[in-house]
Amino acid sequence: MSARLAFDRAKADGRAALVGYLPAGFPDVQGGIDALRAMVDAGCDVIEIGLPYSDPVMDGPTIQAAAQQALDGGVRTADVLRTVEAVAATGTPTLVMTYWNPIERYGVSRFATDLANAGGAGLITPDLTPDADPAWSRAADEHDLDKVYLVAPSSTDERIAMTTAACRGFVYATAVMGVTGARTTTSDLAEPLVARARQAVAAQQSGLPVGVGLGVSNGAQAAEVAAYADGVIVGSAFVRVLLDHPDDRAAGLRALTALTEDLAGGVRGA
């Protein structure tokens, strides 16, 4: 199921979509599945599952710590796909967010096949631009998988046009220059970036939604972003909740549910 469907449903409800991220295998494989299902139950419209990688140069310390815990626990790509299958079974569009190197090592065509067979919606590729490697685009098209590329405040208008034209599912606007992480205030770069991406989408007549990731950590911030974006993408705040409850899984899930409900209320109240 394409993520586009979830964005369209949210739009029909007069709100933005809530997109939630956790890395697979964190705190362990089953614990991650339980956490992601709790996020779905509490209001996430789309799920991003991170593929833990040993050189996460674009991730901040919170996500790095979670990914390292997953790697130390022995998580493998097969576990990522098992997590996708379990979450996608809820009917929620489920994408994998990954650096490109693990996909190349696994085999691009093989990964596309296995992701589609697991019910995955597609890939978000933060370090792969549409013009860098045609292999993924071909494999994704063959299996009707979403291709979600990133645009940033530093992107030229020409780069934004090229990137949005190559996307399927939604456009990921990363409005913070630097590594990922929750922040106490939202960026004033986000709204202009969304406007530029929407202008490109309008020219292409694709109607693609634009989601924003910029360190949102609470419902008030989610409402602020939802006022101008089609989707609010949250990652580090979810990870932090579980990192803060290392010895009490039940308490961690309760806190995760409470945070998701707060964020979902924010996107609905914008």
N, C-alpha and C positions, 0 to 999 in steps of 0.2 A: 504494500500500500504506500503510495507516494505521500511524502510529507505535505504536499500541496493540498491534499484533501483535508487534513487537519486544520491548515491555515484557512481554507475556504469555509469550513464549518465554524471556526471561531469568528470569522468576518460576518457570517450570517447571523451570529449571535450578538453582533455589534461590539466585538472586543478583539484584542490581540491574542495570539496563541502563546502558551507558556511552553518553552522548550527546556528540558532538564537533562543534565549531563552527569554521568559517573563513569569512571574507568571500570572495565570488566576485571573481575578477580579481586575487587576491593570491597570489604575487608578480606574476603575470600570469594570463591566463585559463587557458592550458594548464597552467601551473605550479600553479595552484589545483586544477585537476582531478586532476593527478597526486598532489598532497598529500592531497586528500580520499580518493582511492582507497587511498592508503597507510594512512590512518587506518582505513578499512574493513577492509583486509587484516590490520591489527594488532589489531583487536578492538573497534572502535566498532560499536554496535548500531543507532544512529540518527545521522543527520547533519543538522546545521543549517547552511545556507548563508546568509551575511549578504548583504543587498543594500546595497552601499556608498551612503552618503548624506552630503551636504555639511554637515549640521548634527546630528551624532550626540551629542545632549546627554546621553544616558544611558550612553554608552560611556566607558571609561577611556582613558588615553593609549596603551596598547598597541593596542587595537582601532582607535582613531582613526587611529593611524599607518598601520596596514595598509589601512584603508578609504581613506585619502587617497592612498596609493600606487596602489591600484586605480583611483581616480578620475583621478589624474594619468596613468595608463596608458590612459585612455579607455574604461573599462568601462561598459557600458550594460545596461539591463534584459534585452535579448536575450542578452547574455553570461551573465547570472545564470541564465536559463532553460536555456541550453546547458549550463551547469555542472550544473544540477539533472538534466537528461536523462542526462548522462554518469555521474553518481553513482548515480542511481536505477536505471540499467541493471545495477548490481551486485546488485540485489535488496534493497538496504538502504533503509528508509524515509527519505526525504529531504525536509526542510521548508525553507522560506525564512523567515529571521528578518529583519523589516524594520520601519522606521518607516512610519507610515501615509501620509505625504504622497506618496512615490513611487508608491504603489498608486493613489491618487486621480488622480494626473497620468496614469498609464498607462491608467486605466479599470478599475474594480473587476471588472466582468463579464468584460472582455477578459483581465485578468490571471488570474482564476480559470480561464478556459478554457485559456489558454496554459500555466498551471502544471499543470493536469490532463493536458493533451496531452503535456507533458514527462515525465510520470510522477511528479510531485511529490506528496508526501503532504498538504501543507497549509501553513498560515502560523502563525508565532509573531509576535504583534503587541504589543511591549512598551509602546507608547504609545497603544494603542487598547483601551478597555474595552468589554465586551459591550453596554452600553447606549448607547454613543456614536454608532454608525453601523450601522443594520440592513442596509446594502447588502452588506457583506462576509458576514454570516451567511447571507443569502439566496443569494449567489453560491456560497459554500462548500457549502451544502446541495445546491444544484443539481448540483455536481460531486463530491459526497461527499468533500470535502477536510477535513482536520483543522483545527480552530479552537483554537489554544492561546493562552490568556490568562494573565496573570501575577497572582499573589497575593503580598503582601508582609507583613512583620511588623506594619506599620501598618494593614493592612486590618481593617475591622470584621468580626465574624462574619457580619453580613448581606451585606457585600460579598463575602466569601469564598463564601458560599452562592450568591449570584447568579453569580459568576464561574465556579465549578466546574460549575454547572448548564449554562452556555453552552459549556463546553469539549468538544472531541471530540479523541481521540488521547491526550492527557495533560494534566495541570495543571502549570504551571510555577511553582514556588515560588522566588522570588528572596529569599534570606535575608540579603542585605547591603543596608543602607540607603545609597544613594549610587550612584556610577558603578561600572561593571564593572571587574574586574581580579583577577589572581592574588594570593593572600594567603598569609602564612606560617602562619596558624592559621585554623581554621574558626570559623564564627560560632555562638555559643550561642543565637542566635535561630532557627536552622534547624529543629531538632527540634520545638520547640513549634509552629512554623508548619505543618510537615508533619502533626502530630497534628490541628491545627484543620482543615486541608484534608481530611484523611481522614475526619474526623467529618462534614463536609458531604457528601462523596462517599458515605459510608455511608447518610446520611439520604436521599439521592437514589437509592440502590441502583443506581448506574451502574457501580461497580467501577473507575472511572478511576484509573490510576496517577498518582503524584505524583513529579515530577522536581525536583531541587534544583540551582540555580545559585548558587554563593557564592564563587567564586574558588579552586576546587580546583586544585592544581598538581602533585600527586604521588600515587603509589599509596597511601601511608599515609593521606593526607587522603581519598582516594576511598573507602577501606575504612571510614573513620569515618562518612562520610555514607551509604554503602551499608548500614550497619547499621540505619538507620531510614527510608530513602527508597527509592522504587521505581526511581529513576534518578539518576545523577550527571552533571551537565551541565558540560562543560569548554570554555572558549573562549580566554581570554587566554593560558593556558599554551601552547596549540597555536600561537597567533599568535606568541608570543615566540620559540619555537624557530626559526621561519622568519625572523623579523626578525634573529635572532642569526647567521644564515648568508646574508647578502645576496649573496655572491659565489661561493657553492659550493652549487648546487642539490642535488647528490648528498649532500653532508654534511647539508644541511638535512632531506632526506627520511629519512636514516638516524636523525637525532636525533628527528624526528617519530615514526618507527616505534618507537623505544626508549621515548619518552614514552607513546605509546599503549599499548604492551605493559605498561608499569609501571602505568598507570591501570586497564587491563583486569584485570591481576592483583589490583589493589586491590579492585575490585568483586566479583571472584570469591572473594577470600579473606576477605570481611567476615563 
